Amino acid sequence: MNKFEENITNKRHDVIDAGVGFVVSFGFFATMFIIATVVQVIGR
């Protein structure tokens, strides 16, 4: 057995971590888009 597979500390699925990372990054870029849209509307 591989020495890295003997003591597994994290038994969660990687899909959960990938989903959280996707949601956080999407939320960040959506917030930036909303701020830019508000600035563009106010600047008119």
A tleap script that builds the chain and sets N, CA, C and O, in Angstrom:
source leaprc.protein.ff14SB
mol = sequence {
  NMET ASN LYS PHE GLU GLU ASN ILE THR ASN
  LYS ARG HIE ASP VAL ILE ASP ALA GLY VAL
  GLY PHE VAL VAL SER PHE GLY PHE PHE ALA
  THR MET PHE ILE ILE ALA THR VAL VAL GLN
  VAL ILE GLY CARG
}
set mol.1.N position { 0.839 -1.181 0.000 }
set mol.1.CA position { 0.000 0.000 0.000 }
set mol.1.C position { 0.886 1.248 0.000 }
set mol.1.O position { 1.950 1.272 0.619 }
set mol.2.N position { 0.436 2.254 -0.689 }
set mol.2.CA position { 1.163 3.506 -0.784 }
set mol.2.C position { 1.201 4.179 0.585 }
set mol.2.O position { 0.210 4.157 1.316 }
set mol.3.N position { 2.352 4.782 0.939 }
set mol.3.CA position { 2.459 5.395 2.267 }
set mol.3.C position { 1.537 6.610 2.405 }
set mol.3.O position { 1.190 6.990 3.523 }
set mol.4.N position { 1.139 7.219 1.299 }
set mol.4.CA position { 0.236 8.366 1.369 }
set mol.4.C position { -1.213 7.924 1.557 }
set mol.4.O position { -2.062 8.737 1.924 }
set mol.5.N position { -1.503 6.656 1.311 }
set mol.5.CA position { -2.870 6.169 1.448 }
set mol.5.C position { -3.130 5.510 2.799 }
set mol.5.O position { -4.248 5.068 3.062 }
set mol.6.N position { -2.122 5.437 3.653 }
set mol.6.CA position { -2.291 4.764 4.936 }
set mol.6.C position { -3.126 5.599 5.903 }
set mol.6.O position { -4.086 5.094 6.487 }
set mol.7.N position { -2.773 6.864 6.076 }
set mol.7.CA position { -3.467 7.731 7.027 }
set mol.7.C position { -4.223 8.804 6.261 }
set mol.7.O position { -3.676 9.862 5.951 }
set mol.8.N position { -5.466 8.527 5.962 }
set mol.8.CA position { -6.289 9.477 5.223 }
set mol.8.C position { -7.010 10.355 6.242 }
set mol.8.O position { -7.838 9.873 7.014 }
set mol.9.N position { -6.688 11.643 6.236 }
set mol.9.CA position { -7.305 12.547 7.202 }
set mol.9.C position { -8.589 13.148 6.659 }
set mol.9.O position { -9.492 13.473 7.430 }
set mol.10.N position { -8.686 13.300 5.347 }
set mol.10.CA position { -9.861 13.927 4.747 }
set mol.10.C position { -10.575 12.879 3.902 }
set mol.10.O position { -10.050 12.450 2.875 }
set mol.11.N position { -11.760 12.466 4.324 }
set mol.11.CA position { -12.495 11.436 3.589 }
set mol.11.C position { -13.654 12.012 2.783 }
set mol.11.O position { -14.490 11.263 2.277 }
set mol.12.N position { -13.708 13.349 2.659 }
set mol.12.CA position { -14.766 13.950 1.853 }
set mol.12.C position { -14.469 13.743 0.375 }
set mol.12.O position { -13.338 13.448 -0.012 }
set mol.13.N position { -15.494 13.901 -0.434 }
set mol.13.CA position { -15.313 13.790 -1.877 }
set mol.13.C position { -14.737 15.093 -2.412 }
set mol.13.O position { -15.016 16.173 -1.890 }
set mol.14.N position { -13.933 14.975 -3.456 }
set mol.14.CA position { -13.354 16.166 -4.069 }
set mol.14.C position { -14.399 16.979 -4.810 }
set mol.14.O position { -14.189 18.163 -5.075 }
set mol.15.N position { -15.524 16.360 -5.148 }
set mol.15.CA position { -16.564 17.088 -5.873 }
set mol.15.C position { -17.117 18.215 -5.003 }
set mol.15.O position { -17.428 19.292 -5.512 }
set mol.16.N position { -17.241 17.978 -3.703 }
set mol.16.CA position { -17.755 19.009 -2.800 }
set mol.16.C position { -16.796 20.200 -2.770 }
set mol.16.O position { -17.225 21.350 -2.866 }
set mol.17.N position { -15.503 19.920 -2.636 }
set mol.17.CA position { -14.516 20.998 -2.605 }
set mol.17.C position { -14.474 21.753 -3.930 }
set mol.17.O position { -14.343 22.977 -3.942 }
set mol.18.N position { -14.585 21.040 -5.031 }
set mol.18.CA position { -14.587 21.699 -6.334 }
set mol.18.C position { -15.828 22.566 -6.498 }
set mol.18.O position { -15.754 23.665 -7.048 }
set mol.19.N position { -16.966 22.075 -6.021 }
set mol.19.CA position { -18.194 22.872 -6.097 }
set mol.19.C position { -18.111 24.134 -5.271 }
set mol.19.O position { -18.549 25.198 -5.709 }
set mol.20.N position { -17.547 24.024 -4.066 }
set mol.20.CA position { -17.393 25.210 -3.220 }
set mol.20.C position { -16.457 26.209 -3.875 }
set mol.20.O position { -16.725 27.411 -3.861 }
set mol.21.N position { -15.366 25.729 -4.448 }
set mol.21.CA position { -14.444 26.634 -5.131 }
set mol.21.C position { -15.084 27.313 -6.320 }
set mol.21.O position { -14.846 28.495 -6.567 }
set mol.22.N position { -15.908 26.564 -7.071 }
set mol.22.CA position { -16.586 27.157 -8.218 }
set mol.22.C position { -17.577 28.227 -7.777 }
set mol.22.O position { -17.644 29.299 -8.378 }
set mol.23.N position { -18.345 27.940 -6.729 }
set mol.23.CA position { -19.351 28.902 -6.252 }
set mol.23.C position { -18.677 30.160 -5.725 }
set mol.23.O position { -19.149 31.268 -5.979 }
set mol.24.N position { -17.573 30.000 -4.991 }
set mol.24.CA position { -16.883 31.172 -4.445 }
set mol.24.C position { -16.300 32.030 -5.566 }
set mol.24.O position { -16.434 33.253 -5.537 }
set mol.25.N position { -15.658 31.406 -6.550 }
set mol.25.CA position { -15.089 32.187 -7.640 }
set mol.25.C position { -16.174 32.822 -8.497 }
set mol.25.O position { -16.025 33.957 -8.947 }
set mol.26.N position { -17.270 32.095 -8.725 }
set mol.26.CA position { -18.373 32.669 -9.494 }
set mol.26.C position { -18.986 33.851 -8.745 }
set mol.26.O position { -19.316 34.870 -9.353 }
set mol.27.N position { -19.137 33.719 -7.441 }
set mol.27.CA position { -19.682 34.820 -6.640 }
set mol.27.C position { -18.791 36.045 -6.688 }
set mol.27.O position { -19.282 37.172 -6.747 }
set mol.28.N position { -17.478 35.831 -6.663 }
set mol.28.CA position { -16.550 36.966 -6.729 }
set mol.28.C position { -16.688 37.705 -8.049 }
set mol.28.O position { -16.803 38.931 -8.066 }
set mol.29.N position { -16.679 36.966 -9.164 }
set mol.29.CA position { -16.768 37.628 -10.462 }
set mol.29.C position { -18.154 38.225 -10.700 }
set mol.29.O position { -18.274 39.252 -11.369 }
set mol.30.N position { -19.201 37.598 -10.161 }
set mol.30.CA position { -20.537 38.179 -10.281 }
set mol.30.C position { -20.618 39.486 -9.502 }
set mol.30.O position { -21.238 40.445 -9.960 }
set mol.31.N position { -19.992 39.526 -8.323 }
set mol.31.CA position { -19.971 40.763 -7.540 }
set mol.31.C position { -19.212 41.861 -8.274 }
set mol.31.O position { -19.643 43.014 -8.277 }
set mol.32.N position { -18.094 41.518 -8.891 }
set mol.32.CA position { -17.343 42.509 -9.660 }
set mol.32.C position { -18.175 43.018 -10.841 }
set mol.32.O position { -18.143 44.210 -11.147 }
set mol.33.N position { -18.916 42.129 -11.504 }
set mol.33.CA position { -19.750 42.532 -12.629 }
set mol.33.C position { -20.868 43.462 -12.168 }
set mol.33.O position { -21.170 44.450 -12.837 }
set mol.34.N position { -21.482 43.149 -11.025 }
set mol.34.CA position { -22.565 43.988 -10.506 }
set mol.34.C position { -22.027 45.363 -10.128 }
set mol.34.O position { -22.662 46.376 -10.420 }
set mol.35.N position { -20.864 45.409 -9.482 }
set mol.35.CA position { -20.281 46.701 -9.118 }
set mol.35.C position { -19.966 47.515 -10.369 }
set mol.35.O position { -20.234 48.717 -10.406 }
set mol.36.N position { -19.401 46.877 -11.394 }
set mol.36.CA position { -19.080 47.596 -12.633 }
set mol.36.C position { -20.341 48.093 -13.319 }
set mol.36.O position { -20.349 49.192 -13.874 }
set mol.37.N position { -21.409 47.298 -13.290 }
set mol.37.CA position { -22.668 47.726 -13.898 }
set mol.37.C position { -23.259 48.919 -13.154 }
set mol.37.O position { -23.752 49.858 -13.779 }
set mol.38.N position { -23.212 48.887 -11.832 }
set mol.38.CA position { -23.727 50.011 -11.038 }
set mol.38.C position { -22.915 51.266 -11.314 }
set mol.38.O position { -23.489 52.347 -11.447 }
set mol.39.N position { -21.599 51.150 -11.402 }
set mol.39.CA position { -20.755 52.315 -11.690 }
set mol.39.C position { -21.068 52.852 -13.087 }
set mol.39.O position { -21.086 54.066 -13.294 }
set mol.40.N position { -21.311 51.966 -14.035 }
set mol.40.CA position { -21.626 52.427 -15.395 }
set mol.40.C position { -22.976 53.140 -15.427 }
set mol.40.O position { -23.119 54.151 -16.115 }
set mol.41.N position { -23.966 52.633 -14.695 }
set mol.41.CA position { -25.283 53.264 -14.674 }
set mol.41.C position { -25.209 54.621 -13.982 }
set mol.41.O position { -25.827 55.583 -14.436 }
set mol.42.N position { -24.456 54.703 -12.885 }
set mol.42.CA position { -24.341 55.978 -12.177 }
set mol.42.C position { -23.575 56.996 -13.025 }
set mol.42.O position { -23.854 58.193 -12.960 }
set mol.43.N position { -22.617 56.527 -13.815 }
set mol.43.CA position { -21.797 57.428 -14.630 }
set mol.43.C position { -22.501 58.008 -15.837 }
set mol.43.O position { -21.943 58.871 -16.514 }
set mol.44.N position { -23.705 57.562 -16.127 }
set mol.44.CA position { -24.413 58.078 -17.304 }
set mol.44.C position { -24.917 59.468 -17.069 }
set mol.44.O position { -25.536 60.058 -17.955 }
savepdb mol mol.pdb
quit
